[in-house]
Amino acid sequence: MSWIRTLAGTSSPGLKLFCLPHAGGNPALFRGWRALLPVDIELNLICYPGRLDRWQQPVPDSMAALVQAVTNAMTEHIDGEWAIFGHSMGAVVAHEAVALLAARGVPPPALLAVSAREAPQFHLPGSLHAGSDEALIDELMRLGGTDPALLAMPEMRGLILPALRADYALIERWRPDALRPVACPIAAFVGSSDPELDDAQARGWSEWTAARFTLDRFAGGHFYFSPDPQPLIERLRARLDEAQDSGRAR
């Protein structure tokens, strides 16, 4: 029942990649990634409380508490070069984690990858977490990424919705700090038909890095990489290579 599920390709990885899922999500979002990544990249999947084998554990009551717990777990794993990828709410957690780890004196990652998330300055509060189950289900259907057949089963809704509601409370109540650029490059990845953000909101991440910013678009919506993660993985690998080459040149 740990925070981090490690999928190693070799006993001596050259880089550790930490992946954080969306609100209501779990490490299954990244299924198939291990086979698509080089063996020298160790895949570390973050599992929030309230789901899978952690379903009886309460979700932290604030974004700050969640980030604190995630970074505590990550610190035990970071012993060399690393990178971090966050999807949707996971992008917020990833960005906040990088900032908190920097404050603790942990060297910055080679890359902060943010997927399907507007830059913090565009964040708006929300109230879905306080609404009905039907409203939450409608939101899931709007964004895609969840099998409608699961949502039609009362027992599955009972497993899915509590964690989703708790996560939405975290992200909807969260307020970003004042602009504090991170030292590492930021790579933003978005679906071309994602209803959650537009081009300007994605490009806004450029203000949050003191290094290089890149933006890559893919066909699809909010869960653009779920049907086939290979295009994203290929682009992520390219952005990692660029960041590592730039870091070695400094």
PENORHU-V883193 format. One line per field, one symbol per residue. phi: phi as a letter, one per 20 degrees, with the letter a starting at -180 (. if undefined). psi: psi as a letter, one per 40 degrees, with the letter a starting at -180 (. if undefined). burial: 1 if it has 16 or more other C-alpha atoms within 10 Angstrom, else 0. A space follows every 50 residues. Layout:
phi = ???
psi = ???
burial = ???
//
This chain:
phi = .efcdedeebfcfebddecceffnebgfgdfnfgfeegfedeeceedffn blfdfeeffgebfffffgfffgffgfdfcrfbbbccdlgffffffffgff fffenfgfffbdddclbffgfdfcfbcgfeefgffffgffffemncfgff feegffgfeefgffffffffffefcffggcfeeefdddcbefdffebdff fffgfffdcedeccccdcfpdfdgeffbfggfgfffffffgfffffffff
psi = fidhhhgidiegidihhhhhiiheiieddeheddeeiidehhhhhhhiie ibeedehihieidddddddddddddedhfaiiihhhhbdddddddddddd dddeehiiidhhhhhfhiideehiiieddeaidddddddddddaehhddd eehdddddddddddddddddddeihiiihgiieiihhhhihdfheeiadd ddedddeeieaihihhiihaadfdeddheddddddddddddddddddde.
burial = 00110001100010111111111111101100010010101111111111 11001000110111011101100100010011111111111111111111 10000011111111111111100000001000100110010001100000 10000000011111111111111100000011111111111111011100 11111111101010111000111111001101000100110111000000
//
